[in-house]
Every structure is written in structure tokens, then in C-alpha cells.
Amino acid sequence: AILQLQEKGKLNIEDNLSQFIVDFPDGEKIQLKHLLNHSSGQPQSWRDNWYEKRKFVFDSIIAKIKSIRLLAQG
């Protein structure tokens, strides 16, 4: 879906996450391509219990991720 939006000129995978979620911590360091290839620096622990319960509510997920520091990018 992201690549289709890019083809239509609606976004670019080089865009920063902060363009879409303004107050996201370190959003200016995370590009959409980082999210696509799992190299954003976000630890996977944010979703440990959520995945099992399948309660994915956008605002709740964003709030949870905002509370976690990025891992070192290298």
C-alpha cells in the first residue's frame, strides 16, 4: 500500500514519520522506508502482549510506541 501511494505521488518512502505523526518522538529520524524494512530503531517489545490479544487501536499503539526509546541505529 505504501509503494502504491508513492506511485501516486501521495508520499515518498524517504519521508520522515514526523510528517504524518507530528509529535512522534524521534519522528524526524525515522523514514517510512525504515518502517518497511524494520530498521526504524523501534524495539519489538512494544507489541508483546498486544499481538496476542489482537487489540490494535491506532491511538493506543502510537501512545505505547511514543513511550519507548529508540534502539541505536547503525
MODELLER restraints for C-alpha pairs under 7 A, 6 or more apart:
rsr = mdl.restraints
at = mdl.atoms
rsr.add(forms.Gaussian(group=physical.xy_distance, feature=features.Distance(at['CA:5:A'], at['CA:11:A']), mean=6.05, stdev=0.5))
rsr.add(forms.Gaussian(group=physical.xy_distance, feature=features.Distance(at['CA:6:A'], at['CA:12:A']), mean=5.16, stdev=0.5))
rsr.add(forms.Gaussian(group=physical.xy_distance, feature=features.Distance(at['CA:13:A'], at['CA:31:A']), mean=6.65, stdev=0.5))
rsr.add(forms.Gaussian(group=physical.xy_distance, feature=features.Distance(at['CA:13:A'], at['CA:32:A']), mean=4.80, stdev=0.5))
rsr.add(forms.Gaussian(group=physical.xy_distance, feature=features.Distance(at['CA:13:A'], at['CA:33:A']), mean=4.89, stdev=0.5))
rsr.add(forms.Gaussian(group=physical.xy_distance, feature=features.Distance(at['CA:14:A'], at['CA:31:A']), mean=5.44, stdev=0.5))
rsr.add(forms.Gaussian(group=physical.xy_distance, feature=features.Distance(at['CA:14:A'], at['CA:32:A']), mean=6.06, stdev=0.5))
rsr.add(forms.Gaussian(group=physical.xy_distance, feature=features.Distance(at['CA:14:A'], at['CA:33:A']), mean=6.19, stdev=0.5))
rsr.add(forms.Gaussian(group=physical.xy_distance, feature=features.Distance(at['CA:15:A'], at['CA:31:A']), mean=5.40, stdev=0.5))
rsr.add(forms.Gaussian(group=physical.xy_distance, feature=features.Distance(at['CA:15:A'], at['CA:32:A']), mean=5.97, stdev=0.5))
rsr.add(forms.Gaussian(group=physical.xy_distance, feature=features.Distance(at['CA:16:A'], at['CA:27:A']), mean=6.35, stdev=0.5))
rsr.add(forms.Gaussian(group=physical.xy_distance, feature=features.Distance(at['CA:16:A'], at['CA:28:A']), mean=5.34, stdev=0.5))
rsr.add(forms.Gaussian(group=physical.xy_distance, feature=features.Distance(at['CA:16:A'], at['CA:29:A']), mean=6.74, stdev=0.5))
rsr.add(forms.Gaussian(group=physical.xy_distance, feature=features.Distance(at['CA:16:A'], at['CA:30:A']), mean=5.56, stdev=0.5))
rsr.add(forms.Gaussian(group=physical.xy_distance, feature=features.Distance(at['CA:16:A'], at['CA:31:A']), mean=4.25, stdev=0.5))
rsr.add(forms.Gaussian(group=physical.xy_distance, feature=features.Distance(at['CA:16:A'], at['CA:32:A']), mean=6.25, stdev=0.5))
rsr.add(forms.Gaussian(group=physical.xy_distance, feature=features.Distance(at['CA:17:A'], at['CA:27:A']), mean=4.87, stdev=0.5))
rsr.add(forms.Gaussian(group=physical.xy_distance, feature=features.Distance(at['CA:17:A'], at['CA:28:A']), mean=6.32, stdev=0.5))
rsr.add(forms.Gaussian(group=physical.xy_distance, feature=features.Distance(at['CA:17:A'], at['CA:30:A']), mean=5.64, stdev=0.5))
rsr.add(forms.Gaussian(group=physical.xy_distance, feature=features.Distance(at['CA:17:A'], at['CA:31:A']), mean=5.60, stdev=0.5))
rsr.add(forms.Gaussian(group=physical.xy_distance, feature=features.Distance(at['CA:17:A'], at['CA:32:A']), mean=6.16, stdev=0.5))
rsr.add(forms.Gaussian(group=physical.xy_distance, feature=features.Distance(at['CA:18:A'], at['CA:24:A']), mean=6.09, stdev=0.5))
rsr.add(forms.Gaussian(group=physical.xy_distance, feature=features.Distance(at['CA:18:A'], at['CA:27:A']), mean=4.33, stdev=0.5))
rsr.add(forms.Gaussian(group=physical.xy_distance, feature=features.Distance(at['CA:18:A'], at['CA:28:A']), mean=5.29, stdev=0.5))
rsr.add(forms.Gaussian(group=physical.xy_distance, feature=features.Distance(at['CA:24:A'], at['CA:66:A']), mean=6.25, stdev=0.5))
rsr.add(forms.Gaussian(group=physical.xy_distance, feature=features.Distance(at['CA:25:A'], at['CA:66:A']), mean=5.94, stdev=0.5))
rsr.add(forms.Gaussian(group=physical.xy_distance, feature=features.Distance(at['CA:30:A'], at['CA:40:A']), mean=5.64, stdev=0.5))
rsr.add(forms.Gaussian(group=physical.xy_distance, feature=features.Distance(at['CA:34:A'], at['CA:40:A']), mean=4.60, stdev=0.5))
rsr.add(forms.Gaussian(group=physical.xy_distance, feature=features.Distance(at['CA:41:A'], at['CA:70:A']), mean=4.90, stdev=0.5))
rsr.add(forms.Gaussian(group=physical.xy_distance, feature=features.Distance(at['CA:41:A'], at['CA:71:A']), mean=4.68, stdev=0.5))
rsr.add(forms.Gaussian(group=physical.xy_distance, feature=features.Distance(at['CA:41:A'], at['CA:72:A']), mean=6.36, stdev=0.5))
rsr.add(forms.Gaussian(group=physical.xy_distance, feature=features.Distance(at['CA:41:A'], at['CA:73:A']), mean=5.89, stdev=0.5))
rsr.add(forms.Gaussian(group=physical.xy_distance, feature=features.Distance(at['CA:42:A'], at['CA:70:A']), mean=5.11, stdev=0.5))
rsr.add(forms.Gaussian(group=physical.xy_distance, feature=features.Distance(at['CA:42:A'], at['CA:71:A']), mean=6.17, stdev=0.5))
rsr.add(forms.Gaussian(group=physical.xy_distance, feature=features.Distance(at['CA:43:A'], at['CA:70:A']), mean=6.82, stdev=0.5))
rsr.add(forms.Gaussian(group=physical.xy_distance, feature=features.Distance(at['CA:43:A'], at['CA:71:A']), mean=6.42, stdev=0.5))
rsr.add(forms.Gaussian(group=physical.xy_distance, feature=features.Distance(at['CA:46:A'], at['CA:64:A']), mean=6.72, stdev=0.5))
rsr.add(forms.Gaussian(group=physical.xy_distance, feature=features.Distance(at['CA:46:A'], at['CA:65:A']), mean=6.22, stdev=0.5))
rsr.add(forms.Gaussian(group=physical.xy_distance, feature=features.Distance(at['CA:50:A'], at['CA:56:A']), mean=6.96, stdev=0.5))
